[in-house]
Structure formats: structure tokens, C-alpha cells
Amino acid sequence: MRRLVALASPITLAACGIAEQPDWIETVAAYGIETSSKSERDDLLAVLNQVAEEHGHHLDSASEETLEEVYELTINACVWKGQEDDETLACAMDSEDRPGLVYLTFNKGTDPVGNDAFRSAATAALEGRFGRMRSIPVMPNGALPLARDLAFDGEKYSVSEEDFRKYKEDVGVVKLIQPGMLP
């Protein structure tokens, strides 16, 4: 039986192509927020939750236990549109290679005007708590750079020309997959 599954898996995977992604999941803005404690990450979630509720949305976040056992992250949360988690509007998460640097991403959404209003309110509220929002560049292939590829110049995050080419060529780079991004 195991042999049958082992043989069927590559065939099944070979039949799967890259599915066309809807344009509403396009990342339109990304920011890096440096957090040094659980308290700061809790504040970030509280601000996102408040703004989400003000705009008729809700925030779902992973529990501390799940973060430690499953994700090995310090934060993983998304703002959702709809009671049934119909659409992801924004996500906040860090990575194993740089815990504490929270990537806050905003999607285009099915209502770009409404999502832009939410993004503006969220960034203004977060700036009130954390200071100036520092943008993270979205690479030509639509991916966000890995934390280890980011350099901070005092104003914003950037990547070196060499790393930029790596993302442009899409060689060995995996897109940051957010809930709701898969067909």
C-alpha cells in the first residue's frame, strides 16, 4: 500500500499545475514592525483588532501554544472580511529566521476602496503606537523578501541587487502563503 501511495504522489503532483490566483490576493503593501516582547506583539494585535472591528471585520490569531508547537513563530494573525472568513485583508507574522520582525501585509481585496480605507486606518493607528511604518518591498515575482535578505537604511527596508535578481528570477523562492490564498 505504501508503495502505491509513494508512486501515486509524484503522478498526482505532476498533474497539478500552478493555479491562476485571483487578483484580490495581491499584496499591495507590506511593512516591518520590530517587536521585542510579547507585550508589544499583543499591543499590535489589539490595535489591529480594534481597527478591524471599526471596519466590520475581525481578527483571528494563533494562540501562544499553537505558535510555539506548530508554527515556531511569535505572532501569526489575519484580519478577515465576513463571518465565514471570506477574504483575508491583512496578516501579521514573523519568521523563524528573525523572530520579532513582524511582517504586516495588506491585500488588494475584492473591495479595493474599502480595503484601502482599512489599511490607512490600521497604519495610522499602528504608527500612533509603534512610530513610523517601515515599508518592505514586494518583489517582482509577488513575494516578500525573506527577513535575512532585508537591510534597513534608517527609513525603509530594502534588498541588495543580488537578492533582488534572485526574487526577479524566481529561483528557489517560495511565496509567503497566507490563509485564503490557495484556490
One Martini backbone bead per residue (centre of mass of N, CA, C, O) as a GRO file, in nm:
protein
  183
    1MET     BB    1   0.058   0.062  -0.022
    2ARG     BB    2   0.296   0.258   0.004
    3ARG     BB    3   0.390   0.227  -0.289
    4LEU     BB    4   0.137   0.341  -0.417
    5VAL     BB    5   0.154   0.619  -0.286
    6ALA     BB    6   0.442   0.688  -0.381
    7LEU     BB    7   0.363   0.671  -0.688
    8ALA     BB    8   0.110   0.867  -0.693
    9SER     BB    9   0.222   1.141  -0.599
   10PRO     BB   10   0.391   1.236  -0.848
   11ILE     BB   11   0.155   1.220  -1.045
   12THR     BB   12  -0.030   1.418  -0.906
   13LEU     BB   13   0.172   1.657  -0.903
   14ALA     BB   14   0.214   1.669  -1.213
   15ALA     BB   15  -0.094   1.750  -1.266
   16CYS     BB   16  -0.017   2.000  -1.114
   17GLY     BB   17  -0.053   2.325  -1.144
   18ILE     BB   18  -0.052   2.656  -1.167
   19ALA     BB   19  -0.270   2.850  -1.022
   20GLU     BB   20  -0.470   3.096  -1.071
   21GLN     BB   21  -0.477   3.397  -0.913
   22PRO     BB   22  -0.643   3.617  -0.763
   23ASP     BB   23  -0.615   3.966  -0.746
   24TRP     BB   24  -0.710   4.007  -0.438
   25ILE     BB   25  -0.425   3.875  -0.315
   26GLU     BB   26  -0.264   4.107  -0.360
   27THR     BB   27   0.011   4.273  -0.254
   28VAL     BB   28   0.011   4.630  -0.168
   29ALA     BB   29   0.138   4.602   0.131
   30ALA     BB   30   0.442   4.632   0.339
   31TYR     BB   31   0.555   4.579   0.680
   32GLY     BB   32   0.789   4.658   0.944
   33ILE     BB   33   0.778   4.539   1.287
   34GLU     BB   34   0.944   4.592   1.573
   35THR     BB   35   0.963   4.339   1.825
   36SER     BB   36   1.057   4.256   2.184
   37SER     BB   37   0.764   4.155   2.282
   38LYS     BB   38   0.468   4.030   2.377
   39SER     BB   39   0.340   4.301   2.444
   40GLU     BB   40   0.380   4.427   2.163
   41ARG     BB   41   0.223   4.210   2.007
   42ASP     BB   42  -0.042   4.254   2.160
   43ASP     BB   43  -0.075   4.549   2.073
   44LEU     BB   44  -0.091   4.498   1.773
   45LEU     BB   45  -0.347   4.320   1.790
   46ALA     BB   46  -0.529   4.529   1.928
   47VAL     BB   47  -0.522   4.735   1.702
   48LEU     BB   48  -0.622   4.556   1.472
   49ASN     BB   49  -0.887   4.476   1.606
   50GLN     BB   50  -1.013   4.756   1.634
   51VAL     BB   51  -1.009   4.833   1.332
   52ALA     BB   52  -1.163   4.593   1.228
   53GLU     BB   53  -1.426   4.647   1.385
   54GLU     BB   54  -1.474   4.938   1.268
   55HIS     BB   55  -1.492   4.779   0.962
   56GLY     BB   56  -1.639   4.483   1.000
   57HIS     BB   57  -1.419   4.299   1.115
   58HIS     BB   58  -1.173   4.033   1.192
   59LEU     BB   59  -0.959   3.868   1.428
   60ASP     BB   60  -0.716   3.609   1.387
   61SER     BB   61  -0.525   3.412   1.627
   62ALA     BB   62  -0.273   3.252   1.746
   63SER     BB   63  -0.177   3.079   1.991
   64GLU     BB   64   0.086   3.036   2.191
   65GLU     BB   65   0.092   2.730   2.163
   66THR     BB   66   0.078   2.714   1.854
   67LEU     BB   67   0.328   2.880   1.794
   68GLU     BB   68   0.529   2.684   1.936
   69GLU     BB   69   0.433   2.396   1.808
   70VAL     BB   70   0.381   2.474   1.494
   71TYR     BB   71   0.527   2.755   1.384
   72GLU     BB   72   0.768   2.901   1.532
   73LEU     BB   73   0.638   3.169   1.639
   74THR     BB   74   0.514   3.493   1.773
   75ILE     BB   75   0.323   3.557   1.513
   76ASN     BB   76  -0.030   3.488   1.387
   77ALA     BB   77  -0.237   3.697   1.186
   78CYS     BB   78  -0.579   3.786   1.071
   79VAL     BB   79  -0.779   3.978   0.866
   80TRP     BB   80  -1.132   3.950   0.820
   81LYS     BB   81  -1.388   3.899   0.591
   82GLY     BB   82  -1.640   3.789   0.731
   83GLN     BB   83  -1.779   3.529   0.914
   84GLU     BB   84  -1.636   3.302   0.701
   85ASP     BB   85  -1.365   3.394   0.598
   86ASP     BB   86  -1.367   3.515   0.291
   87GLU     BB   87  -1.127   3.738   0.346
   88THR     BB   88  -0.807   3.862   0.327
   89LEU     BB   89  -0.659   4.173   0.435
   90ALA     BB   90  -0.456   4.088   0.676
   91CYS     BB   91  -0.113   4.021   0.798
   92ALA     BB   92   0.068   3.887   1.092
   93MET     BB   93   0.422   3.798   1.082
   94ASP     BB   94   0.686   3.599   1.147
   95SER     BB   95   1.013   3.444   1.171
   96GLU     BB   96   1.260   3.223   1.243
   97ASP     BB   97   1.505   3.416   1.131
   98ARG     BB   98   1.323   3.682   1.272
   99PRO     BB   99   1.221   3.738   1.549
  100GLY     BB  100   1.000   4.033   1.576
  101LEU     BB  101   0.965   4.067   1.270
  102VAL     BB  102   0.684   4.207   1.151
  103TYR     BB  103   0.472   4.116   0.901
  104LEU     BB  104   0.265   4.353   0.728
  105THR     BB  105  -0.010   4.271   0.526
  106PHE     BB  106  -0.185   4.382   0.224
  107ASN     BB  107  -0.466   4.340   0.040
  108LYS     BB  108  -0.662   4.427  -0.215
  109GLY     BB  109  -0.922   4.290  -0.281
  110THR     BB  110  -1.270   4.319  -0.366
  111ASP     BB  111  -1.244   4.614  -0.204
  112PRO     BB  112  -1.017   4.847  -0.251
  113VAL     BB  113  -1.138   5.094  -0.107
  114GLY     BB  114  -1.200   4.961   0.167
  115ASN     BB  115  -0.911   4.847   0.210
  116ASP     BB  116  -0.770   5.122   0.208
  117ALA     BB  117  -0.914   5.233   0.456
  118PHE     BB  118  -0.815   5.017   0.648
  119ARG     BB  119  -0.512   5.057   0.604
  120SER     BB  120  -0.498   5.353   0.691
  121ALA     BB  121  -0.606   5.307   0.979
  122ALA     BB  122  -0.400   5.096   1.070
  123THR     BB  123  -0.137   5.258   1.023
  124ALA     BB  124  -0.210   5.498   1.201
  125ALA     BB  125  -0.247   5.337   1.465
  126LEU     BB  126   0.038   5.205   1.464
  127GLU     BB  127   0.199   5.470   1.463
  128GLY     BB  128   0.090   5.561   1.742
  129ARG     BB  129   0.250   5.311   1.880
  130PHE     BB  130   0.532   5.250   1.679
  131GLY     BB  131   0.553   5.442   1.459
  132ARG     BB  132   0.694   5.438   1.180
  133MET     BB  133   0.635   5.289   0.887
  134ARG     BB  134   0.812   5.015   0.735
  135SER     BB  135   0.882   4.924   0.434
  136ILE     BB  136   0.832   4.640   0.222
  137PRO     BB  137   0.925   4.493  -0.050
  138VAL     BB  138   0.783   4.391  -0.345
  139MET     BB  139   0.845   4.161  -0.557
  140PRO     BB  140   0.821   4.079  -0.891
  141ASN     BB  141   0.691   3.785  -0.795
  142GLY     BB  142   0.520   3.877  -0.514
  143ALA     BB  143   0.717   3.855  -0.301
  144LEU     BB  144   0.872   3.841   0.002
  145PRO     BB  145   1.133   3.895   0.167
  146LEU     BB  146   1.346   3.768   0.350
  147ALA     BB  147   1.474   3.864   0.644
  148ARG     BB  148   1.781   3.803   0.562
  149ASP     BB  149   1.750   4.013   0.298
  150LEU     BB  150   1.726   4.252   0.480
  151ALA     BB  151   1.765   4.609   0.483
  152PHE     BB  152   1.834   4.894   0.692
  153ASP     BB  153   1.838   5.267   0.628
  154GLY     BB  154   1.631   5.425   0.849
  155GLU     BB  155   1.348   5.408   0.665
  156LYS     BB  156   1.383   5.128   0.506
  157TYR     BB  157   1.344   4.843   0.334
  158SER     BB  158   1.581   4.627   0.163
  159VAL     BB  159   1.756   4.496  -0.123
  160SER     BB  160   1.979   4.362  -0.294
  161GLU     BB  161   2.060   4.308  -0.613
  162GLU     BB  162   2.101   4.007  -0.584
  163ASP     BB  163   1.831   3.948  -0.443
  164PHE     BB  164   1.648   4.073  -0.653
  165ARG     BB  165   1.723   3.871  -0.877
  166LYS     BB  166   1.624   3.621  -0.732
  167TYR     BB  167   1.323   3.715  -0.732
  168LYS     BB  168   1.293   3.774  -1.033
  169GLU     BB  169   1.371   3.469  -1.118
  170ASP     BB  170   1.248   3.258  -0.911
  171VAL     BB  171   1.485   3.113  -0.747
  172GLY     BB  172   1.390   2.934  -0.480
  173VAL     BB  173   1.121   3.093  -0.426
  174VAL     BB  174   0.881   3.143  -0.177
  175LYS     BB  175   0.582   3.222  -0.119
  176LEU     BB  176   0.385   3.387   0.094
  177ILE     BB  177   0.143   3.210   0.253
  178GLN     BB  178  -0.191   3.276   0.291
  179PRO     BB  179  -0.475   3.266   0.401
  180GLY     BB  180  -0.680   3.231   0.110
  181MET     BB  181  -0.473   3.186  -0.148
  182LEU     BB  182  -0.598   2.930  -0.218
  183PRO     BB  183  -0.825   2.769  -0.436
   0.00000   0.00000   0.00000
